[in-house]
Amino acid sequence: MRPVVLANGRLWVGFDAEGQLRDLCWPAVGQPNHAAGWPSRFGVAVGGRFAWLADPAWSLAPTLSPGALVAVTTARRDDWPLTLVFTDTVLPDHDVLLRRVDVRNIGDQPLAVDLFFHLDLSLDESPLGDTVLYHPALDALVHYKRRVYALLSGRGTPGPGLSQWTCGVKRFRRLEGTWRDAEDGRLESNPVAHGSVDSTAAVTVAVGPGEAAQGTFWLVLGDSLDAVAGVHRTVAGRAANDLVAAAERTWRRRLGSGRAGPGEPTLAERSRVLLRAFVDHGGGIVAGVDSDTVEFNRDHYGYVWPRDAALVAMALVDAGAGGAVAPYFRFVARGVSAEGYLAHKYNPDGSPGSTWHPAYLEGQAVAPIQADETALTLVALDHYVRRTGDRALAAELLPRLVIPCANFLARFRTADGLVAPCWDLWEERYGIHAWTAGATYAALLAAARLAEGRADHECRRWRRAAEEIAEAARRAFRDPASGRLVRTLVPDGAGYRPDPTPDASLWGLVTFGVVPASAPEAEETRRTLLRTLAVPGVGGIARYAGDPYCRDPDLPPDVPGNPWVVTTCWLAEWSARAGETARARELLAWVERTAVDPGVLPEQVDARTGRPVSVTPLAWSHAAYLTARRTVAGAGRGTDAASARRAAPEPTATTCSGSPRPGRSS
């Protein structure tokens, strides 16, 4: 869990609940993670006593500065005569983590307080061959390997620079690291270490009774010593207060005022701000950066899933951040395969990410993809163009993204018109899926709008394919016996058998316009999902009945699984569309209660304890919340606020005549 995340599109920093730096990604959001999940500690020494901030005696209260990616954390403990206020930010225009520490003396005696910043890095995600040294001309500790440099320096009050420092070896031959050296309050000043290394720097703050004084640290990332040294001199030459104030002004200018409107929950404003942290300077929109998830399968969420990215992009467009979204479509266009589909996921540099989808299954070759990811990319691009009016981007991407992807989706079908078998959005099952059918229908209509005036023939063909998919889906995914919708058609010999497991992703048939919300089968399905997927005790909505992902092995079998933020938001939207606004608001209120201070949403919470499980924060969760809030608010005003996810209006709205993670389970 990372309650505090900060980023500027190149440098990403994540702090855990104990105030320890655990994720440090550069030069892209998500990868490589030079902290690799190991804690970089922060310590305090005063009056002959020493403690790390992770000591349970400290009480930490983090928050976000309104409208800015600036975190303010207050730290107190009952047995010490001081309060610490940390102000952390990644500078918007420099790859620098700035930490200002205001030390407040609440006692009646003057204090000399030593602040210790421990840095445990494994550059390029490996501890092999790192070097750390003290650089006297810079008065800084410098970690480096190949083209990655990390410089740590600081100043106290009234001291001009570092008061102590040391370099050492970590996790090798019984050597734990320099953090152990710090625990007596004195560092040994070892000038260099190589291999598996860490370092600790300290500044001293003198503060009188009832007064406050500052200590400041800065961590600079760059590709050479000259690069980090130049930025270091710039930062060292400015007051910390000025740097923080300038960062806040810049973030608010880029992100909006940041002030919640009348009646708007704080979580909405913070979600809009946090989503920008997931957008990489190269265009990728990363799902999440929380190295705690590495313990699950030696992999992580620091990838660009086209599904997650498309849904986040639409939420950002609705939040007025279309300018931040446009580069994503150029990014994803570079990943289109020769066949016209998108890969399971991508690294932030655009190369294919890891996958658990086989290309060979039960004796035959299969497409190792989730077709909804290709489809949702077209839905998102159309949503962006219609909201921003940027037809130039649509024209630019028509040959590289729209035409190849729409052509693939139009032909990726069975003989009876359904979308062909692939992997589902939860990345667990191979078959023909209701969610994918809905997304593909919407995508082909979106492509027709994007191609209008430029590709008459393709436009007509895509619309025809969309109608065939919708007609086949309405027939194939309805179970006459129960009157409900089914989530998947599972390959079974020469045919397919329906999988009637209650699954929140059936919302896809409604939100993408295949089945009206008012249809009897849609309403019966919604009521069944609310009844069978509601998690007793902690609340919220599970993904589907019997969900095993991150499930407590002792959970009773009648509990469907852990509740997810995304699925709870879907049922809130669905209920609002069905006219049950009170139920919709209850579900949104559950999401708001699930947020971890200072307002980050997890992927899911434990069905027993309600504590966050898996990646926290998850970009998709924040996007789903913003989208659901918009839909529910529109329903409450009596307007038709269609989901941002449903970027395709009814078929009659488009004409071509005469003119051209996180679901995670593996």
C-alpha positions in Angstrom: 0.0 0.0 0.0 1.3 3.5 -0.9 -0.8 6.2 0.8 1.5 8.9 -0.6 2.5 8.8 -4.3 4.2 11.7 -6.1 5.3 12.0 -9.7 6.0 14.4 -12.6 5.8 12.1 -15.6 9.4 10.9 -15.3 10.1 10.4 -11.6 7.6 8.4 -9.5 7.9 8.1 -5.7 5.8 6.0 -3.4 5.8 6.1 0.5 4.3 3.4 2.6 2.0 3.8 5.6 5.1 4.1 7.9 6.5 7.0 5.9 9.2 5.0 4.3 10.2 5.5 0.6 9.5 2.2 -1.1 9.1 2.9 -4.8 11.4 5.2 -6.9 10.9 4.9 -10.6 12.9 6.8 -13.2 13.0 7.8 -16.1 9.5 6.5 -16.6 6.4 6.1 -14.4 6.4 2.5 -13.3 9.8 1.2 -14.5 12.5 0.7 -13.6 11.9 0.8 -9.9 15.3 1.6 -8.3 13.9 1.1 -4.8 12.6 -2.4 -5.6 10.3 -2.2 -2.6 13.1 -2.1 0.0 12.4 0.6 2.6 14.4 3.8 2.7 14.0 4.9 6.2 13.7 8.3 7.9 15.1 8.7 11.4 15.1 11.3 14.2 17.6 11.8 17.0 17.1 14.2 19.9 18.3 14.3 23.5 20.3 11.0 23.2 17.3 9.1 21.8 16.8 7.8 18.3 13.8 6.4 16.4 12.8 5.6 12.9 9.6 7.0 11.6 8.3 3.5 11.2 8.4 3.1 15.0 4.8 2.4 16.1 5.1 5.2 18.7 4.8 7.7 15.9 1.4 8.7 14.7 1.4 9.8 11.0 -1.4 11.8 9.4 -0.8 12.3 5.7 -2.9 14.6 3.4 -2.6 16.2 0.0 -2.3 19.9 -0.7 -5.5 20.8 -2.6 -5.0 20.6 -6.3 -1.4 19.7 -6.2 0.8 16.6 -6.1 2.3 17.8 -2.8 1.9 15.7 0.4 1.9 17.0 3.9 2.4 14.5 6.7 2.3 15.4 10.4 4.2 13.1 12.7 3.7 13.1 16.5 4.6 10.9 19.5 3.5 11.3 23.1 7.0 10.8 24.6 8.9 13.4 22.6 8.7 17.2 22.9 8.4 17.8 19.2 6.2 17.6 16.2 7.4 17.0 12.6 5.6 18.2 9.5 6.9 16.7 6.3 6.1 18.4 3.0 7.1 16.1 0.1 6.8 16.8 -3.6 8.4 15.8 -6.9 9.3 19.0 -8.6 7.1 19.5 -11.7 10.0 20.5 -14.0 13.0 18.7 -12.4 13.5 15.1 -11.5 13.8 15.9 -7.8 12.1 14.5 -4.7 12.1 17.5 -2.3 11.4 16.8 1.4 11.0 19.8 3.7 10.8 18.9 7.4 9.4 21.5 9.8 10.5 20.7 13.3 8.3 22.2 16.0 9.5 22.3 19.6 6.5 21.8 21.8 8.7 21.6 25.0 10.3 24.2 27.2 13.9 23.5 26.4 16.0 24.2 23.3 16.5 21.2 21.1 19.2 20.0 18.7 17.4 17.6 16.3 19.3 15.3 13.9 17.2 14.2 10.9 18.4 11.1 9.0 17.5 10.2 5.4 18.5 6.6 4.6 18.6 5.6 1.0 18.4 1.9 -0.1 18.6 1.7 -3.9 19.1 -1.1 -6.4 19.7 0.8 -9.5 18.1 -0.7 -12.6 16.3 -3.1 -10.2 19.5 -5.0 -9.3 21.9 -4.5 -6.4 24.8 -5.8 -8.4 27.5 -3.4 -9.3 26.1 -0.2 -7.6 28.4 2.4 -6.2 27.8 5.1 -3.6 30.3 7.7 -2.6 30.4 11.0 -0.7 31.2 13.8 -3.1 32.9 16.6 -1.1 32.6 19.3 -3.8 28.8 18.8 -3.9 28.4 17.9 -0.2 26.2 15.0 -1.4 26.0 11.3 -1.5 25.9 9.9 -5.1 24.6 6.5 -6.1 25.4 5.4 -9.7 25.4 2.6 -12.1 25.7 2.9 -15.9 23.4 5.8 -16.9 21.5 6.1 -13.6 22.6 8.6 -11.0 20.9 9.5 -7.7 22.2 12.3 -5.7 21.1 12.9 -2.0 21.9 16.1 -0.2 20.3 18.5 2.3 20.7 21.3 4.7 19.6 22.0 8.3 19.1 25.1 10.5 21.4 27.0 10.8 23.8 24.5 9.2 24.5 25.0 5.5 24.7 21.4 4.4 24.9 17.8 5.6 26.0 17.4 9.2 26.7 13.7 8.9 26.9 11.0 6.1 28.1 7.5 5.5 28.2 4.8 2.7 28.0 1.1 3.3 27.1 -2.4 2.2 23.6 -3.8 2.7 22.1 -7.3 2.9 25.5 -9.1 2.3 27.6 -11.1 4.7 25.7 -10.1 7.8 25.9 -6.4 6.9 22.4 -5.0 7.1 23.1 -1.5 5.9 24.0 2.0 7.0 20.6 2.4 8.7 22.0 0.3 11.5 24.9 2.7 11.8 22.5 5.6 12.3 20.7 4.1 15.3 23.3 5.4 17.8 22.8 8.9 16.3 26.3 9.0 14.8 27.3 8.1 11.3 30.8 6.7 10.5 31.6 8.8 7.4 32.6 5.9 5.3 33.4 7.7 2.0 32.6 4.9 -0.6 31.0 1.5 -1.0 30.4 -0.7 -4.1 28.2 -3.8 -4.9 25.0 -4.0 -2.9 25.1 -0.6 -1.2 23.1 2.0 0.7 23.7 5.3 2.3 22.5 7.6 5.1 22.7 11.4 5.3 21.8 13.7 8.2 21.1 17.4 8.8 20.9 19.1 12.2 18.1 21.5 13.2 18.4 23.8 16.2 15.0 24.9 17.5 14.1 26.9 20.6 11.2 26.2 22.9 7.9 27.0 21.3 9.6 27.6 18.0 9.9 25.9 14.6 12.8 25.4 12.2 13.4 23.5 9.0 15.5 20.7 7.7 15.5 19.9 3.9 16.6 17.0 1.8 16.5 16.6 -2.0 17.1 13.5 -4.1 18.0 14.2 -7.7 17.8 11.6 -10.5 19.7 11.9 -13.8 21.7 10.1 -16.4 25.2 11.5 -15.5 27.0 13.1 -12.7 27.0 16.5 -14.5 23.2 16.2 -14.9 22.4 15.6 -11.2 25.1 18.0 -10.1 23.6 20.8 -12.1 20.1 20.3 -10.8 21.5 19.9 -7.3 23.1 23.3 -7.4 19.8 24.8 -8.6 17.9 23.3 -5.8 20.5 24.1 -3.2 20.5 27.7 -4.2 16.8 28.2 -3.5 14.8 28.2 -0.2 12.7 25.1 0.4 9.6 27.3 1.0 10.0 28.9 -2.4 10.5 25.6 -4.1 7.3 24.1 -2.5 5.3 27.2 -3.2 6.4 27.2 -6.9 5.6 23.5 -7.2 2.1 24.0 -5.8 1.4 26.9 -8.2 2.6 24.8 -11.1 0.6 21.8 -10.2 -2.6 23.9 -9.7 -2.1 25.6 -13.0 -1.7 22.2 -14.7 -4.4 20.3 -12.8 -6.9 23.0 -12.1 -7.8 24.9 -8.9 -8.1 21.6 -7.0 -10.9 23.0 -4.8 -13.8 20.7 -4.4 -17.1 22.2 -5.6 -20.1 22.6 -3.3 -21.2 19.2 -2.0 -18.4 17.4 -3.8 -16.4 14.9 -1.7 -12.7 15.5 -1.2 -12.1 12.1 -2.8 -13.3 13.4 -6.2 -10.8 16.3 -6.2 -8.0 14.0 -5.0 -8.8 11.4 -7.6 -8.5 14.0 -10.4 -5.1 15.0 -9.1 -3.8 11.5 -8.5 -4.7 10.2 -11.9 -2.2 12.6 -13.4 0.5 10.9 -11.5 0.0 7.7 -13.5 0.6 9.5 -16.9 4.1 9.0 -18.1 5.9 11.7 -20.1 6.1 9.2 -23.1 2.3 8.9 -23.2 1.8 5.6 -21.3 -0.9 5.5 -18.6 0.4 3.1 -16.0 -2.0 0.9 -13.9 -0.3 1.2 -10.6 3.1 1.3 -8.8 3.1 -0.6 -5.6 6.0 -3.0 -5.2 4.2 -4.9 -2.4 2.4 -6.7 -5.2 5.8 -8.2 -6.4 5.5 -10.7 -3.5 2.5 -12.3 -5.3 4.2 -13.6 -8.5 7.5 -11.7 -8.9 5.8 -9.2 -11.1 4.1 -5.9 -10.6 1.5 -3.4 -11.9 3.9 -0.9 -13.4 2.6 -1.6 -17.0 0.3 0.1 -19.4 -2.8 -2.1 -19.7 -4.8 -0.8 -22.7 -8.0 -1.5 -20.9 -7.1 0.4 -17.7 -5.4 3.2 -19.7 -8.5 3.7 -21.9 -10.9 3.9 -18.9 -8.5 6.3 -17.1 -8.1 8.4 -20.3 -11.9 8.9 -20.5 -12.1 9.9 -16.9 -9.3 12.4 -17.4 -11.0 13.8 -20.4 -14.2 14.3 -18.4 -12.1 16.0 -15.7 -10.8 18.5 -18.3 -7.4 17.0 -18.7 -7.6 16.2 -22.4 -4.2 17.6 -23.1 -2.6 15.0 -20.8 -4.4 12.2 -22.6 -3.6 12.9 -26.3 -0.1 11.5 -26.1 -1.5 8.2 -24.9 -3.1 7.5 -28.2 0.1 8.0 -30.1 1.8 5.8 -27.5 -0.6 2.9 -28.0 -0.7 3.3 -31.8 2.9 2.3 -31.8 2.0 -1.0 -30.2 -0.6 -2.2 -32.8 0.4 -5.6 -34.1 0.5 -6.5 -37.8 -2.9 -8.2 -37.3 -4.4 -5.1 -35.8 -4.7 -6.0 -32.1 -3.0 -4.7 -29.0 -0.9 -6.8 -26.6 -1.9 -7.8 -23.1 0.1 -5.0 -21.7 3.1 -2.7 -22.4 6.1 -1.4 -20.6 6.2 2.4 -20.3 8.8 2.5 -23.1 6.2 0.9 -25.5 7.7 -2.6 -25.6 5.4 -5.6 -24.8 5.1 -6.3 -21.1 5.0 -9.7 -19.4 2.0 -11.9 -20.0 0.3 -15.1 -18.7 -1.9 -15.6 -21.7 -0.7 -18.7 -23.7 -0.6 -18.7 -27.5 -1.2 -22.5 -27.4 -4.2 -23.9 -25.6 -5.6 -27.4 -25.6 -3.9 -28.4 -28.7 -4.5 -25.4 -30.9 -3.1 -21.9 -31.5 -5.0 -19.1 -29.9 -4.7 -15.3 -29.8 -3.0 -14.5 -26.5 -5.1 -11.3 -26.1 -8.1 -9.7 -24.5 -10.0 -8.2 -27.4 -11.7 -5.7 -25.2 -8.4 -3.9 -24.7 -8.2 -3.2 -28.5 -11.8 -2.2 -28.5 -11.7 0.1 -25.5 -8.8 2.0 -27.1 -11.0 3.0 -30.0 -13.9 3.9 -27.6 -11.5 6.1 -25.6 -10.2 7.9 -28.7 -13.7 8.6 -29.9 -14.6 9.9 -26.5 -11.6 12.2 -26.5 -12.3 13.5 -29.9 -16.0 14.2 -29.2 -15.2 15.9 -25.9 -12.3 18.0 -27.1 -13.1 18.5 -30.8 -9.5 17.4 -31.8 -10.3 15.9 -35.2 -6.7 16.4 -36.2 -5.6 13.6 -33.8 -8.3 11.3 -35.2 -7.0 12.0 -38.8 -3.4 11.4 -37.7 -4.2 8.1 -36.1 -6.7 6.8 -38.6 -4.1 4.7 -40.7 -2.0 3.6 -37.7 -4.7 2.9 -35.0 -8.3 3.2 -36.1 -8.4 1.3 -39.4 -6.2 -1.6 -38.4 -7.8 -2.1 -35.0 -11.4 -1.7 -36.3 -10.6 -4.1 -39.2 -9.3 -6.6 -36.8 -12.4 -6.4 -34.5 -14.7 -6.6 -37.5 -13.2 -9.9 -38.6 -12.4 -11.3 -35.1 -15.8 -13.1 -35.0 -17.4 -16.4 -35.1 -19.6 -17.6 -37.9 -22.8 -16.5 -36.2 -21.5 -12.9 -35.7 -20.2 -13.0 -32.1 -16.8 -11.8 -31.0 -14.3 -14.7 -31.3 -13.0 -16.5 -28.2 -10.2 -14.7 -26.3 -9.3 -14.0 -22.7 -11.8 -12.2 -20.5 -11.2 -8.8 -18.8 -10.4 -10.5 -15.5 -7.6 -12.3 -17.4 -8.7 -15.7 -16.2 -11.0 -17.4 -18.7 -10.9 -18.2 -22.4 -14.2 -17.9 -24.2 -16.7 -15.6 -25.7 -17.4 -12.8 -23.2 -20.4 -10.5 -22.7 -18.1 -7.6 -21.6 -15.9 -8.0 -24.7 -19.0 -8.2 -27.0 -20.3 -4.9 -25.6 -16.9 -3.2 -25.9 -16.4 -4.4 -29.4 -19.8 -3.2 -30.5 -19.1 0.3 -29.1 -15.6 0.3 -30.6 -16.8 -0.4 -34.1 -19.4 2.4 -33.9 -16.6 4.6 -32.5 -14.3 3.8 -35.4 -17.1 4.7 -37.8 -17.4 8.1 -36.3 -13.6 8.6 -36.3 -13.4 7.6 -39.9 -16.3 9.7 -41.1 -15.4 11.6 -44.2 -12.3 9.6 -44.8 -13.2 5.9 -45.2 -16.7 5.4 -46.5 -16.3 1.7 -47.3 -14.8 0.8 -43.9 -17.3 2.9 -42.1 -20.2 1.0 -43.5 -18.6 -2.4 -42.9 -17.8 -1.6 -39.3 -21.3 -0.5 -38.6 -22.7 -3.6 -40.2 -20.4 -5.7 -38.0 -21.4 -3.8 -34.9 -25.1 -4.5 -35.5 -24.4 -8.2 -36.2 -22.4 -8.4 -32.9 -25.2 -6.7 -30.9 -27.9 -8.9 -32.4 -25.9 -12.1 -31.8 -25.0 -11.0 -28.3 -28.6 -10.2 -27.3 -29.5 -13.7 -28.3 -26.5 -15.6 -27.1 -26.0 -14.0 -23.7 -29.6 -14.2 -22.5 -30.6 -17.3 -20.5 -34.3 -18.0 -21.2 -34.6 -20.2 -18.1 -33.5 -17.6 -15.6 -34.3 -14.5 -17.6 -30.8 -13.2 -16.8 -27.6 -12.4 -18.8 -24.7 -14.8 -18.8 -21.1 -13.7 -18.6 -19.3 -16.1 -20.9 -19.8 -18.8 -23.6 -17.2 -21.5 -22.9 -15.8 -23.6 -25.7 -17.2 -27.1 -25.3 -16.4 -29.6 -28.0 -18.0 -28.4 -31.2 -20.0 -25.7 -29.5 -20.3 -23.4 -26.5 -22.0 -23.7 -23.1 -23.1 -20.7 -21.2 -21.4 -19.8 -17.9 -24.2 -18.4 -15.6 -21.9 -17.3 -12.8 -23.0 -13.9 -11.5 -20.3 -11.5 -12.7 -20.3 -7.7 -12.3 -18.7 -7.4 -15.8 -22.2 -8.0 -17.3 -22.5 -4.3 -16.9 -20.6 -4.2 -20.2 -23.7 -5.2 -22.2 -25.6 -2.3 -20.7 -23.0 0.5 -20.5 -21.9 -0.1 -24.1 -25.4 0.0 -25.4 -26.0 -3.6 -26.5 -28.9 -4.2 -23.9 -31.0 -1.3 -22.6 -30.9 -0.8 -18.8 -34.7 -1.0 -18.9 -34.7 -4.5 -20.6 -36.2 -7.2 -18.3 -33.0 -9.3 -18.6 -30.8 -6.4 -17.6 -32.9 -5.5 -14.6 -33.1 -9.1 -13.4 -29.3 -9.4 -13.8 -28.7 -6.2 -11.9 -30.8 -7.4 -9.0 -29.2 -10.8 -9.0 -25.7 -9.2 -8.9 -26.6 -6.9 -6.0 -27.9 -9.8 -4.1 -25.2 -12.4 -4.8 -22.1 -10.3 -5.1 -22.7 -8.0 -2.1 -20.0 -8.9 0.5 -21.5 -9.4 4.0 -20.0 -7.4 6.8 -17.5 -5.2 5.0 -19.8 -4.2 2.1 -19.0 -3.5 -1.5 -19.4 -5.7 -4.6 -17.2 -8.6 -5.5 -16.1 -9.3 -9.1 -18.0 -12.6 -9.4 -19.3 -15.4 -7.3 -16.4 -17.6 -6.1 -13.6 -15.1 -7.0 -10.3 -16.7 -5.7 -8.0 -13.8 -6.4 -6.3 -12.6 -3.1 -9.0 -14.5 -1.2 -8.5 -15.5 2.4 -8.4 -19.3 2.4 -10.6 -19.3 5.5 -13.3 -17.2 3.9 -16.6 -19.0 4.0 -17.7 -20.4 0.6 -20.9 -18.4 0.6 -18.9 -15.1 0.5 -18.4 -14.3 -3.2 -14.9 -12.8 -2.8 -13.2 -9.6 -1.9 -15.1 -6.4 -2.9 -13.5 -4.3 -5.6 -13.8 -0.6 -6.0 -14.4 -0.9 -9.8 -17.2 -3.4 -9.6 -18.9 -1.4 -6.8 -18.8 1.7 -9.0 -20.3 -0.3 -11.9 -23.3 -1.4 -9.8 -23.6 2.2 -8.6 -23.8 3.4 -12.2 -26.2 0.6 -13.2 -28.5 1.3 -10.2 -28.5 5.0 -11.1 -29.4 4.2 -14.7 -32.2 1.9 -13.4 -33.6 4.8 -11.3 -32.4 3.5 -7.9 -30.4 6.6 -7.0 -30.5 5.9 -3.3 -28.8 2.5 -3.8 -26.3 4.1 -6.2 -25.3 6.7 -3.6 -25.0 4.0 -0.9 -22.5 2.1 -3.1 -20.5 5.3 -3.8 -20.4 6.1 -0.1 -18.9 2.6 0.4 -16.2 3.5 -2.1 -15.5 6.8 -0.3 -15.2 5.0 3.0 -12.7 2.6 1.5 -10.2 5.3 0.5 -7.0 5.3 2.5 -5.8 8.7 3.8 -4.9 11.0 2.1 -7.5 9.7 -0.4 -6.1 6.7 -2.4 -8.3 3.9 -3.6 -7.2 0.2 -3.6 -7.9 -2.4 -6.2 -9.9 -4.4 -3.6 -10.3 -4.8 0.2 -10.2 -7.9 2.3 -13.6 -9.5 2.7 -12.9 -10.2 6.4 -11.2 -7.0 7.6 -12.0 -4.3 5.0 -8.2 -3.6 4.7 -6.7 -2.8 1.3 -5.6 -5.8 -0.7 -3.3 -5.8 -3.7 -2.1 -2.6 -5.4 -3.0 0.7 -3.7 -3.6 3.1 -5.3 -5.0 1.7 -8.5 -5.6 4.2 -11.4 -8.6 2.2 -12.6 -10.3 2.5 -9.2 -10.0 6.3 -9.2 -11.2 6.5 -12.8 -14.2 4.2 -12.0 -15.1 6.4 -9.0 -15.0 9.6 -11.0 -17.1 8.1 -13.8 -19.6 6.6 -11.4 -19.9 9.9 -9.5 -20.6 11.7 -12.7 -23.3 9.2 -13.7 -25.0 9.1 -10.3 -24.9 12.9 -10.0 -26.6 13.2 -13.4 -29.2 10.7 -12.5 -29.9 12.6 -9.3 -30.5 15.8 -11.3 -32.9 13.8 -13.6 -30.6 14.1 -16.6 -29.2 11.3 -18.8 -25.6 11.3 -17.7 -24.4 8.3 -19.6 -21.3 6.6 -18.4 -18.1 8.0 -19.8 -17.2 4.4 -20.5 -20.2 4.1 -22.9 -18.7 6.3 -25.5 -21.0 4.9 -28.2 -24.5 6.4 -28.4 -27.3 4.4 -29.9 -26.7 3.2 -33.4 -29.0 5.7 -35.0 -26.8 8.5 -33.9 -24.1 7.8 -36.4 -24.2 7.8 -40.2 -21.6 7.1 -42.9 -23.7 7.8 -45.9 -22.1 10.2 -48.3 -19.0 10.7 -46.2 -16.3 8.8 -44.9 -3.5 -4.7 -13.5 -5.0 -4.1 -10.9 -8.5 -7.3 -13.3 -5.6 -9.3 -12.4 -5.5 -12.9 -11.6 -2.2 -14.5 -12.4 
